Amino acid sequence: MLLDGSGADQLIGSRADDQMTGGRDELTFELDGAQDLFVYGAEDWGSDTIFDFEDEVDLFDLSESGLAFNDLTIVNEDFQTTITSSLGMITILENFNEPVQITEADFLFA
């Protein structure tokens, strides 16, 4: 598990399964191809950037955020996806040179 500190952080996942908790400052997550879990609670949102999110492998855990899927605005573009809520924004940049298509299956909710 990797937890960010204050300020702008870059967290690079290992080859094993990783759990990364976002923070209120700008973060950059770079993934490795193994399953990664992004945990966002009600206090953990900021403006985060994720590289190489792997669809059907990596997940966003929003179970402690108080949000439901309908609370999210998801814009899937060719090589960038944004997830916006009343708590903040997550930007995902291309998945190993493939477009990222975020759906409800990419989330865990309470």
SETIMAR-400132 format. One record per residue (C-alpha): residue number from 1; z, y, x negated. Coordinates in steps of 0.2 Angstrom, whole numbers, plus 5000, padded with zeros to 4 digits. Each point is the difference from the previous one (the first is absolute). Example, Ala and Ser with C-alpha at 12.3 -4.5 7.8 and 13.67 -1.06 7.14 Angstrom:
<recs>
<rec num="1" c3="5039" c2="4978" c1="4938"/>
<rec num="2" c3="4997" c2="5017" c1="4994"/>
</recs>
This chain:
<recs>
<rec num="1" c3="5000" c2="5000" c1="5000"/>
<rec num="2" c3="4995" c2="5017" c1="4993"/>
<rec num="3" c3="5009" c2="5016" c1="5007"/>
<rec num="4" c3="4994" c2="5017" c1="4996"/>
<rec num="5" c3="5010" c2="5014" c1="4993"/>
<rec num="6" c3="4998" c2="5019" c1="5004"/>
<rec num="7" c3="4984" c2="5009" c1="4995"/>
<rec num="8" c3="4982" c2="4992" c1="4998"/>
<rec num="9" c3="5001" c2="4982" c1="4995"/>
<rec num="10" c3="4987" c2="4987" c1="4996"/>
<rec num="11" c3="5005" c2="4982" c1="5004"/>
<rec num="12" c3="4989" c2="4986" c1="4993"/>
<rec num="13" c3="5003" c2="4983" c1="5008"/>
<rec num="14" c3="5002" c2="4984" c1="4990"/>
<rec num="15" c3="4990" c2="4984" c1="5002"/>
<rec num="16" c3="5013" c2="4993" c1="5011"/>
<rec num="17" c3="5004" c2="5005" c1="5018"/>
<rec num="18" c3="5007" c2="5018" c1="5000"/>
<rec num="19" c3="5009" c2="5010" c1="5013"/>
<rec num="20" c3="4999" c2="5019" c1="4997"/>
<rec num="21" c3="5010" c2="5013" c1="5010"/>
<rec num="22" c3="4992" c2="5017" c1="5002"/>
<rec num="23" c3="5009" c2="5016" c1="4998"/>
<rec num="24" c3="4999" c2="5018" c1="5006"/>
<rec num="25" c3="4990" c2="5006" c1="4985"/>
<rec num="26" c3="4982" c2="4997" c1="4996"/>
<rec num="27" c3="4998" c2="4982" c1="4993"/>
<rec num="28" c3="4986" c2="4990" c1="4993"/>
<rec num="29" c3="5000" c2="4981" c1="5002"/>
<rec num="30" c3="4988" c2="4989" c1="4990"/>
<rec num="31" c3="4999" c2="4982" c1="5006"/>
<rec num="32" c3="4996" c2="4984" c1="4991"/>
<rec num="33" c3="4992" c2="4988" c1="5012"/>
<rec num="34" c3="5016" c2="4990" c1="5005"/>
<rec num="35" c3="5008" c2="5003" c1="5016"/>
<rec num="36" c3="5009" c2="5017" c1="5001"/>
<rec num="37" c3="5012" c2="5007" c1="5013"/>
<rec num="38" c3="5002" c2="5019" c1="5003"/>
<rec num="39" c3="5016" c2="5004" c1="5009"/>
<rec num="40" c3="5001" c2="5016" c1="5009"/>
<rec num="41" c3="5016" c2="5005" c1="5010"/>
<rec num="42" c3="5003" c2="5016" c1="5010"/>
<rec num="43" c3="5005" c2="5010" c1="4984"/>
<rec num="44" c3="4987" c2="4992" c1="4988"/>
<rec num="45" c3="4984" c2="5009" c1="5004"/>
<rec num="46" c3="4992" c2="5013" c1="4990"/>
<rec num="47" c3="4982" c2="5001" c1="4994"/>
<rec num="48" c3="4996" c2="4983" c1="4991"/>
<rec num="49" c3="4984" c2="4994" c1="4992"/>
<rec num="50" c3="4996" c2="4981" c1="4999"/>
<rec num="51" c3="4986" c2="4993" c1="4989"/>
<rec num="52" c3="4993" c2="4982" c1="5003"/>
<rec num="53" c3="5009" c2="4996" c1="5016"/>
<rec num="54" c3="4994" c2="4982" c1="5004"/>
<rec num="55" c3="4997" c2="4997" c1="5019"/>
<rec num="56" c3="5007" c2="4984" c1="5007"/>
<rec num="57" c3="5012" c2="4999" c1="4985"/>
<rec num="58" c3="5010" c2="5016" c1="4998"/>
<rec num="59" c3="5011" c2="5007" c1="5014"/>
<rec num="60" c3="5009" c2="5016" c1="5006"/>
<rec num="61" c3="5017" c2="4996" c1="5006"/>
<rec num="62" c3="5005" c2="5014" c1="5013"/>
<rec num="63" c3="5013" c2="4990" c1="5008"/>
<rec num="64" c3="5014" c2="5013" c1="4995"/>
<rec num="65" c3="4989" c2="5015" c1="5003"/>
<rec num="66" c3="5002" c2="5002" c1="5019"/>
<rec num="67" c3="4981" c2="5000" c1="5002"/>
<rec num="68" c3="4989" c2="4989" c1="5010"/>
<rec num="69" c3="4981" c2="4997" c1="4996"/>
<rec num="70" c3="4996" c2="5013" c1="5014"/>
<rec num="71" c3="5009" c2="5013" c1="4990"/>
<rec num="72" c3="4988" c2="4999" c1="4986"/>
<rec num="73" c3="4983" c2="5008" c1="4998"/>
<rec num="74" c3="4989" c2="4990" c1="4989"/>
<rec num="75" c3="4983" c2="5006" c1="4993"/>
<rec num="76" c3="4990" c2="4987" c1="4991"/>
<rec num="77" c3="4986" c2="5008" c1="4990"/>
<rec num="78" c3="4989" c2="4991" c1="4987"/>
<rec num="79" c3="5011" c2="5000" c1="4985"/>
<rec num="80" c3="5016" c2="5009" c1="5007"/>
<rec num="81" c3="5011" c2="4997" c1="5014"/>
<rec num="82" c3="5014" c2="5011" c1="5006"/>
<rec num="83" c3="5015" c2="4995" c1="5010"/>
<rec num="84" c3="5009" c2="5015" c1="5008"/>
<rec num="85" c3="5016" c2="5001" c1="5010"/>
<rec num="86" c3="5013" c2="5013" c1="5005"/>
<rec num="87" c3="5009" c2="4995" c1="4984"/>
<rec num="88" c3="4986" c2="5002" c1="4987"/>
<rec num="89" c3="4983" c2="4993" c1="4994"/>
<rec num="90" c3="4995" c2="4986" c1="4989"/>
<rec num="91" c3="4982" c2="5000" c1="4992"/>
<rec num="92" c3="4992" c2="4984" c1="4995"/>
<rec num="93" c3="4986" c2="5000" c1="4987"/>
<rec num="94" c3="4987" c2="4986" c1="5000"/>
<rec num="95" c3="5005" c2="4982" c1="4999"/>
<rec num="96" c3="4992" c2="4992" c1="4984"/>
<rec num="97" c3="4984" c2="5010" c1="5004"/>
<rec num="98" c3="5000" c2="4995" c1="5018"/>
<rec num="99" c3="5004" c2="5011" c1="5015"/>
<rec num="100" c3="5017" c2="4999" c1="5007"/>
<rec num="101" c3="5002" c2="4996" c1="5019"/>
<rec num="102" c3="5018" c2="5003" c1="5005"/>
<rec num="103" c3="5005" c2="4992" c1="5017"/>
<rec num="104" c3="5016" c2="4995" c1="5009"/>
<rec num="105" c3="5000" c2="4983" c1="4990"/>
<rec num="106" c3="5004" c2="5010" c1="4984"/>
<rec num="107" c3="5017" c2="5006" c1="5007"/>
<rec num="108" c3="5017" c2="4992" c1="5003"/>
<rec num="109" c3="5010" c2="5009" c1="5014"/>
<rec num="110" c3="5017" c2="4997" c1="5007"/>
</recs>
